[in-house]
Amino acid sequence: MTRTFWVGGNWKMNGSVAVIKDLVSKFNASDASSDVEVVLGAPYVYVPLLADSLRKDWAVAGENCYIKASGAYTGEISPEMLHDVGAKWVILGHSERRSILKESDEFTAEKVVKALEAGLKVVLCIGELLEEREAGITQTVVNRQLDAVIKTVKEADWANIVIAYEPVWAIGTGKVATPDQAQEVHAAIRKYLETVVSAKVAEQTRITYGGSVNSGNCKVLAQQPDVDGFLVGGASLKLEFIDIINANN
């Protein structure tokens, strides 16, 4: 089957009202391919602005959510709240949350379940540290991260999950996995899904790459058979993002 190419932006803790208005006006006027599903992840406070102003063939994502719909959880945001203000997606399991905020595989999986129940689609981030790659345990690590989610979601839920493989050593470092490295891990992830979930889920689930993706390396990465798109960090705050969206054309 042909999987629709998917490109997401993750603005992280960046942006302002003025910056977003300027960037959205440029994105809205751009010649981005209509054959690509595009999602922009913004800080919570800017989700309503982005949802109201962004071109309607693109969608908006929150960058995290909590595991409860409401309650005495000061500072947290529920998936229901994200959905209420216009988000269609949420990014979960990003390495910055796993490493800096010490969020476990199990906590991430719990978030995935709650987000899906609230009607959001999920970008599930997985990936290994540099020392884990050098130790030859990349696949062990990503399988472990996947296992927590596999145990908690239904098979049908995978239709609303996009996997973002992001080797931690390549995020924001300027380093990038070679096309062969990316393809090797993506193919292994797909094979693992086939083994532990189903052949249908393995075939249909989009597995995207993240880690210093830019206009200079996106085209060769996009040519790999198991790379179904990108999750883009810094370049998604620039007009360069359009070149990445068009990488598969």
Buried (B, 14 or more C-beta within 10 A) or exposed (E): EEBEBBBBBBBBEBBEEEEBEEBBEEBBEBEBBEEBBBBBBBBBEBBBBBBEBBBEEBBBBBBBBBBEEEEEEEEBBBBBBBBEBBBBBBBBBBBBBBEEEEBEBEBBBBBBBBBBEBEBBBBBBBBBBEEBBEEEBBBEBBBEBBBBBBEBBEEEBBEBBBBBBBBBBBBEEEEBBEBEBBBBBBBBBBEBBBEBBEEBBBEEBBBBBBBBBBBEBBBEBBEBEBBBBBBBBBBBBBEBBBBBBBBBE
